[in-house]
Amino acid sequence: MTESYGTAAGGRRRVLAVIPARGGSKGVPAKNLATVGGEPLVVRAVRACLGAELVTDVAVSTDDSGIADAARTAGAEVVERPGEIAGDTATSEAAVLHAVDACESRSGSPVDAVLLVQCTSPFITREDIDAVASAVVEGGADSALTVAPFHGFVWRDGAEAASPAEGGGFGVNHDKAFRPRRQDRPQDLLETGAAYAMDAAGFRKSGHRFFGRTEPVRTDPARVLEVDDPHDLARARALAPLLDEPRPRALPSRADVDAVVLDFDGTQTDDRVLIDSEGRELVAVHRGDGLGVAALRRDGLELLVLSTEENPVVAARARKLRIPVLHGIDRKDLALKQWCEEKGIGPERVLYAGNDVNDLPCFNLVGWPVAVAGAHEVVREAARAITRTPGGEGAIREIASWLLGPSL
């Protein structure tokens, strides 16, 4: 007889989605911060969980400060994972149980059901997450997992063949001498590795994600992809334009923004550099951008130039515009976060204008990420708004006209 671990009746269940996201990765360095469709994998997972109707809490378990920052910005609670359960041999179950304990301790209330959601499955949807949660919370299952219908013939190499004298491969889910039609074969289900749901009490008792009655929840096979190596990541990036829902775009108004932060190369310039015989660099800027910045300054907006390059040209342009500059910055997102804290400005009220992939961490931090025309493709995908004007040709003045009116 199967032991039951069903949730208690009465009232809305507390459903905690836990996203394990270690900093270390051998197959793809910094994998959980790798971007697909313009967003880090961990951010994609957080947003899918936040969009699920049955999920009440979302936590990211990590040992990495960069992942923690991205998760918090996306709206998740962060649980710092101890080193003893952050190594290559640590189980996902250990990380999830630790996160459940931490979240219950912080809130003072128990979790009814817990989800394990893998951010290495970039195309998981909120519908998938709700479906596995529903199987436990509403359907009476003890545990559940996402699966996809599978109709293939599975083969295996080695000495396990039914007739060792024949050698070679053998059929795992079929007899190689008998090839039934697809409609005559039993339906196999492939575990996607994307999402699991467990009754919290049963999970504590079993220590494993599968116990009691386990319900397979079917998902779209076209969305099944796990990012384990660079080839998987390349496939995910190629598929994102086809599988992701278009992100709504809008133009910000002055009521939406308290600060404007500007990248330099490729945003205030056309990204070209002229070098004279003495090795000095020259760039071209647009006078219209200077007028736009002056208008923004007069209107009381906080302004900042933020650049990776440490270059006297950047400092000279900032002096000309009479706005502060931070340049020679390795982690622009951390510098921007600290600047926001010092100014007392919420990142959601910041407009950041950029053009290249090193701007993506800042895009993930602010409420109004803006790409200039001609920006890198993944930057345009991640942007909330895109200028019609390229960098170095008046893009900043165009942004100023969004905020202050078309007469600028």
C-alpha positions in Angstrom: 0.0 0.0 0.0 1.3 3.4 -1.0 1.9 5.8 1.9 0.3 9.2 1.5 1.9 12.5 2.2 -0.9 14.8 1.0 -1.0 18.5 2.0 -3.4 19.7 4.7 -6.8 20.9 3.7 -8.1 24.4 4.1 -6.9 27.8 2.9 -4.4 28.5 0.1 -1.3 26.3 0.2 2.1 27.9 0.6 4.0 26.8 -2.5 7.8 27.5 -2.5 9.7 27.3 -5.8 13.4 26.7 -5.3 15.8 27.3 -8.1 19.3 25.8 -7.4 22.0 27.8 -9.1 25.6 27.2 -8.2 28.3 29.5 -9.4 30.6 26.7 -10.5 30.1 25.0 -13.8 32.6 22.9 -15.8 30.6 22.4 -19.0 29.7 26.1 -19.5 31.6 28.6 -17.2 29.2 30.8 -15.3 26.4 28.9 -16.9 23.5 30.1 -14.8 24.3 33.7 -15.8 24.6 32.8 -19.5 22.0 34.7 -21.5 19.3 33.2 -23.7 17.0 35.5 -25.4 18.8 38.4 -23.7 18.2 37.2 -20.2 20.4 35.1 -17.8 19.2 31.6 -17.4 18.5 32.2 -13.7 16.4 35.2 -14.4 14.4 33.3 -17.0 13.6 30.7 -14.3 12.7 33.2 -11.7 10.3 35.0 -14.0 8.6 31.8 -15.0 8.1 30.9 -11.4 6.8 34.4 -10.5 4.3 34.1 -13.3 2.8 30.8 -12.0 -0.5 31.3 -10.2 0.0 28.6 -7.6 3.5 29.6 -6.6 3.5 31.9 -3.5 7.3 32.2 -2.9 10.4 32.0 -5.2 13.9 31.4 -3.8 17.2 31.0 -5.6 19.8 28.8 -3.7 23.3 29.9 -4.7 26.9 30.3 -3.5 27.6 33.1 -6.1 27.2 36.8 -5.5 26.5 37.6 -9.2 23.7 35.0 -9.4 22.4 36.4 -6.1 22.3 39.9 -7.4 20.5 38.8 -10.6 18.0 36.8 -8.7 17.1 39.6 -6.3 16.7 42.0 -9.2 14.4 39.6 -10.9 12.3 39.4 -7.7 13.4 36.2 -6.0 14.4 35.6 -2.4 18.0 34.5 -2.2 19.3 31.7 0.1 23.0 31.6 0.5 24.1 28.0 0.1 26.8 26.7 2.4 29.9 25.3 0.9 29.3 21.7 2.1 26.2 21.5 -0.2 27.6 23.6 -3.1 30.2 21.2 -4.6 29.9 19.0 -7.6 28.8 16.0 -5.6 26.1 17.8 -3.6 22.5 16.8 -4.5 19.8 19.1 -5.6 17.6 17.6 -2.8 20.1 18.9 -0.2 20.0 22.4 -1.6 16.2 22.4 -1.8 15.8 21.2 1.8 18.2 23.8 3.0 16.3 26.5 1.1 13.0 25.3 2.6 14.4 25.5 6.1 15.8 29.0 5.5 12.5 30.3 4.0 10.4 28.8 6.8 12.7 30.3 9.4 12.5 33.8 7.8 8.8 33.8 7.4 7.8 31.9 10.5 5.3 29.8 8.5 5.5 26.3 7.1 5.7 25.4 3.4 3.0 23.0 2.1 4.5 22.1 -1.2 8.0 22.7 -2.7 9.1 22.9 -6.3 12.5 22.2 -7.7 12.9 24.3 -10.9 16.1 24.0 -13.0 17.3 27.2 -14.7 19.2 25.0 -17.1 15.9 24.3 -18.9 15.5 27.8 -20.5 12.1 27.2 -22.1 10.1 26.1 -19.1 6.9 28.0 -18.9 4.7 29.2 -16.1 2.1 26.8 -17.3 4.6 23.9 -16.8 5.3 25.1 -13.3 1.6 25.5 -12.4 0.9 22.0 -13.8 3.4 20.2 -11.6 2.3 22.3 -8.6 -1.3 21.5 -9.3 -0.7 17.8 -9.4 0.5 17.9 -5.8 -1.6 20.8 -4.4 -4.9 20.1 -6.1 -4.5 16.6 -7.6 -3.5 14.6 -4.6 -0.1 13.4 -5.9 2.8 13.2 -3.5 5.3 14.2 -6.1 5.3 15.2 -9.7 7.7 15.9 -12.6 7.6 17.3 -16.1 7.8 14.8 -18.9 7.6 14.8 -22.7 6.1 12.1 -24.9 8.8 10.0 -26.5 8.4 7.6 -29.4 12.0 6.7 -30.2 13.7 3.4 -30.2 16.4 3.3 -27.5 19.7 1.4 -28.1 22.6 0.6 -25.9 26.2 -0.5 -26.7 28.0 -3.2 -24.7 28.0 -6.8 -23.4 24.5 -6.6 -22.1 23.0 -7.8 -25.4 20.5 -10.6 -25.2 22.8 -12.7 -27.5 26.4 -11.8 -26.6 27.6 -13.8 -29.6 26.0 -11.3 -31.9 27.9 -8.4 -30.3 27.1 -4.8 -31.1 24.2 -2.8 -29.9 20.8 -4.0 -28.5 17.4 -2.5 -28.1 16.5 -1.2 -24.6 12.8 -0.5 -25.1 12.3 -2.8 -28.1 13.3 -6.1 -29.7 15.4 -5.2 -32.7 13.9 -8.0 -34.6 10.4 -6.6 -34.2 9.6 -3.1 -35.3 6.0 -2.2 -34.4 4.4 0.9 -35.8 4.4 4.0 -33.6 0.7 3.7 -32.8 1.2 0.1 -31.7 4.0 0.8 -29.3 3.4 1.8 -25.6 3.8 5.5 -24.9 7.1 6.3 -23.3 7.7 9.5 -21.4 11.0 11.3 -21.2 11.9 13.1 -17.9 12.7 16.7 -19.0 14.6 17.7 -15.9 12.8 21.1 -15.9 10.5 21.0 -12.9 9.5 18.8 -9.9 6.9 19.2 -7.2 6.8 17.6 -3.8 4.6 17.6 -0.8 6.8 19.4 1.7 6.2 16.9 4.6 6.7 13.9 2.4 9.9 15.4 1.0 11.3 15.9 4.4 10.6 12.3 5.3 11.8 10.7 2.1 14.8 13.0 1.4 14.2 12.5 -2.3 12.1 14.2 -5.0 10.2 11.0 -5.9 8.1 9.3 -3.2 4.5 8.1 -2.8 2.3 8.6 -5.9 4.4 10.3 -8.5 2.5 12.1 -11.3 4.1 12.6 -14.7 3.0 15.9 -16.2 3.2 16.2 -20.0 4.9 19.3 -21.5 5.6 20.4 -25.1 8.5 18.3 -26.5 9.6 21.2 -28.6 10.6 23.1 -25.5 12.7 20.3 -24.0 16.3 21.4 -23.8 18.8 21.2 -21.0 21.9 23.4 -21.1 24.9 21.2 -20.1 27.5 22.2 -22.7 28.3 25.1 -25.1 26.5 23.3 -27.9 23.3 23.2 -25.8 23.7 26.9 -25.1 24.1 27.7 -28.8 20.9 25.7 -29.6 19.0 27.5 -26.9 20.0 30.9 -28.2 19.1 29.9 -31.7 15.6 28.7 -30.6 14.8 31.6 -28.3 13.5 33.9 -31.1 11.1 31.1 -32.1 10.0 29.9 -28.7 9.9 33.0 -26.5 6.9 35.2 -26.4 7.6 38.7 -27.8 8.5 41.1 -24.9 6.2 44.1 -24.9 7.9 47.4 -25.7 7.0 50.8 -24.5 8.6 54.2 -24.2 9.3 55.6 -20.8 7.9 59.0 -19.6 9.4 61.4 -17.1 7.0 60.0 -14.4 8.8 56.6 -14.8 12.4 57.7 -14.4 14.5 59.4 -11.7 17.9 58.8 -13.2 19.5 58.3 -16.6 22.8 56.3 -16.9 24.7 56.3 -20.2 27.2 53.8 -21.6 29.8 55.6 -23.7 31.4 53.7 -26.6 28.7 52.7 -29.1 26.0 54.6 -27.2 27.3 58.2 -27.2 29.7 57.4 -30.1 29.4 55.3 -33.3 31.8 52.7 -31.7 34.7 53.7 -34.0 38.0 54.9 -32.6 40.6 57.0 -34.5 44.2 56.6 -33.4 46.8 59.3 -34.3 50.5 58.7 -34.8 51.1 59.3 -31.1 48.6 56.5 -30.1 46.0 59.0 -28.9 42.4 58.0 -29.4 39.8 60.2 -31.0 36.0 59.6 -31.1 33.1 61.5 -32.7 30.1 62.6 -30.6 26.9 64.3 -31.5 26.1 67.9 -30.5 22.4 66.9 -30.2 23.2 64.5 -27.4 24.8 67.4 -25.5 21.6 69.4 -25.8 19.6 66.3 -24.6 21.8 65.8 -21.6 21.6 69.5 -20.7 17.8 69.3 -20.8 17.8 66.2 -18.6 20.1 67.9 -16.1 17.9 71.1 -15.9 14.9 68.9 -15.3 16.5 67.5 -12.2 17.3 63.9 -13.3 20.3 62.3 -11.8 22.8 61.5 -14.6 25.9 59.3 -14.8 28.3 58.1 -17.5 29.3 54.5 -16.9 32.0 52.9 -19.0 34.2 49.8 -19.0 37.0 51.7 -20.7 39.3 53.9 -18.7 40.0 56.6 -21.2 40.7 60.3 -21.0 38.2 60.8 -23.8 35.4 59.5 -21.6 36.3 61.8 -18.8 36.6 64.8 -21.1 33.2 64.2 -22.6 31.6 63.8 -19.1 33.2 67.1 -18.0 31.9 68.8 -21.1 28.4 67.5 -20.3 28.8 68.4 -16.6 27.8 65.0 -15.4 29.7 62.5 -13.2 31.5 59.6 -14.7 32.6 56.1 -13.5 35.0 54.5 -16.0 37.5 51.7 -16.0 34.8 49.5 -14.3 35.0 45.7 -14.6 31.5 45.0 -13.1 29.3 47.8 -14.3 26.3 46.3 -12.6 27.9 46.4 -9.2 29.1 49.9 -9.7 25.6 51.0 -10.8 24.0 49.2 -7.9 26.3 51.0 -5.4 25.6 54.4 -7.2 21.9 53.8 -6.9 22.2 53.1 -3.1 24.3 56.2 -2.6 21.8 58.3 -4.4 18.8 56.7 -2.8 17.3 55.8 -6.1 15.5 52.5 -6.7 17.0 50.6 -9.7 13.5 50.2 -11.1 13.4 54.0 -11.6 16.7 54.1 -13.6 17.0 54.3 -17.4 20.2 52.7 -18.7 21.2 53.2 -22.3 23.7 50.7 -23.8 24.7 48.9 -27.0 26.7 45.8 -26.3 26.8 42.5 -24.3 28.7 44.0 -21.4 25.6 46.2 -20.7 23.4 43.2 -20.1 24.1 42.9 -16.4 23.0 46.6 -16.0 19.9 45.8 -18.2 18.9 43.1 -15.7 19.3 45.6 -12.8 17.3 48.6 -14.0 13.6 49.2 -14.7 14.2 50.8 -18.1 16.9 49.1 -20.2 17.2 50.9 -23.5 19.2 49.8 -26.5 20.3 52.2 -29.2 19.6 51.4 -32.8 22.4 49.2 -34.1 23.0 47.6 -30.7 24.0 43.9 -30.5 21.1 41.5 -31.2 21.0 40.1 -27.7 21.0 43.6 -26.3 18.0 44.6 -28.4 16.2 41.5 -27.3 16.8 42.4 -23.7 15.8 46.0 -24.0 12.5 47.5 -22.9 12.8 50.2 -25.5 15.0 50.8 -28.6 15.9 54.1 -30.1 15.4 54.8 -33.8 18.7 56.7 -33.8 22.1 54.9 -33.7 24.7 55.6 -31.1 26.8 58.7 -31.9 24.1 60.1 -34.1 21.7 61.6 -31.5 20.3 58.6 -29.7 20.7 60.3 -26.3 18.7 63.3 -27.5 16.0 60.9 -28.7 15.8 59.4 -25.2 15.6 62.9 -23.7 12.7 63.6 -26.0 10.9 60.5 -24.7 11.1 61.9 -21.2 10.7 65.6 -21.7 8.6 65.9 -24.9 9.1 65.9 -28.6 9.9 69.7 -28.8 13.4 69.1 -27.3 
